[in-house]
């Protein structure tokens, strides 16, 4: 009898322990459930914000642009276009100025070339004795200085004698048959031609053989 009583006490103690453990598990589950509910957003409070967001969106779910954003984009586009137009205008103006400078420079050079021609004609008619005259030597120095100045700004003489005739640089005023000269070769130069940089200021006046 005493042994049966001890077994009953042990069973009652085990049952009480199981019941206490079960209660603790239930309480833990309730606490976790409450914490999850508190962390979820309030759908009722979020509804006005969602409605406002839907108002801002147009068809096909695209968000409508604010008027200020549209105005900013239009003004930005207008400024960019004006800047591009101004840049094109600046480049065009620089190109036109450069072209005007080229035309003006060529015009001045054309007026100087006859003076160079007169120097060369005068020196060509001098004797060896006359070339030793101090005055002639002074004039020759002036002539050399003028050639150096012209060369400094990009003026160079066109090569003619012994070269093949080129209508881009030479102006043929005479034609002669010469067995010693090659075909279409310049054999004599009557007036020297000049280039300003890469453009012709004056064509060479020449005689062409064969």
C-alpha positions, 0 to 999 in steps of 0.5 A, spaced: 500 500 500 505 504 501 509 503 495 502 504 491 501 511 495 508 513 493 507 512 485 501 516 486 505 522 489 510 521 483 505 521 478 501 527 480 508 531 481 510 529 474 503 531 471 503 538 475 510 539 472 507 537 465 502 542 466 506 548 468 511 547 462 505 547 457 503 553 460 509 556 459 509 554 452 502 557 451 505 564 454 511 564 449 506 563 443 501 569 445 507 573 446 510 572 439 503 573 436 502 580 440 509 582 437 508 580 430 501 584 430 504 590 433 510 590 428 505 590 422 503 596 419 496 599 420 492 598 413 487 603 415 492 609 416 496 607 410 489 607 406 489 615 405 497 615 403 495 609 398 489 613 395 494 619 394 499 615 391 494 613 386 491 620 384 498 622 382 499 616 378 496 616 371 494 611 366 498 604 366 501 605 373 505 611 370 506 617 376 504 623 373 509 629 373 508 635 378 507 642 374 514 644 377 518 638 374 515 639 368 517 647 368 524 645 370 524 640 364 522 645 359 526 651 362 532 646 362 531 644 355 530 651 352 537 653 356 541 647 353 538 649 346 540 656 347 547 654 349 548 649 343 545 655 338 550 660 341 556 655 341 554 654 333 554 661 332 561 662 336 564 657 331 561 660 325 563 667 327 570 665 328 570 661 321 568 667 318 573 672 321 578 667 319 576 667 312 575 675 312 582 675 315 585 671 309 581 675 304 584 681 307 591 679 308 591 676 300 589 683 298 595 687 302 600 681 299 597 682 292 599 690 292 606 689 295 608 684 290 608 689 284 614 692 288 617 686 289 617 685 281 620 692 280 626 690 285 627 684 281 627 687 274 632 693 277 637 688 279 636 683 273 638 689 269 645 691 273 652 689 271 657 686 275 660 693 277 653 696 278 652 691 283 658 693 287 655 700 288 653 701 296 646 704 294 645 698 290 647 694 295 642 698 300 636 697 296 638 689 295 638 689 303 631 692 303 629 687 298 631 681 302 628 684 308 621 685 304 622 677 302 623 675 309 617 679 312 613 676 307 615 669 308 614 670 316 607 671 315 606 665 310 608 668 303 612 663 299 614 663 291 611 658 287 616 653 284 615 654 276 622 653 272 623 645 270 617 643 274 611 640 270 605 645 268 600 645 273 594 650 272 592 650 279 599 654 280 601 656 273 598 661 268 601 659 261 602 665 256 606 662 251 608 655 248 614 652 245 617 646 242 623 644 245 626 637 244 631 638 250 625 639 255 620 634 257 613 634 255 609 639 258 614 642 262 615 650 264 621 652 261 621 660 262 618 664 268 615 671 266 612 673 272 613 669 279 607 667 283 606 666 290 602 662 295 599 665 302 599 659 306 596 654 302 592 658 297 594 662 291 595 669 291 598 670 284 599 664 279 606 664 275 606 667 268 610 661 264 612 659 258 611 651 257 614 646 252 611 641 248 
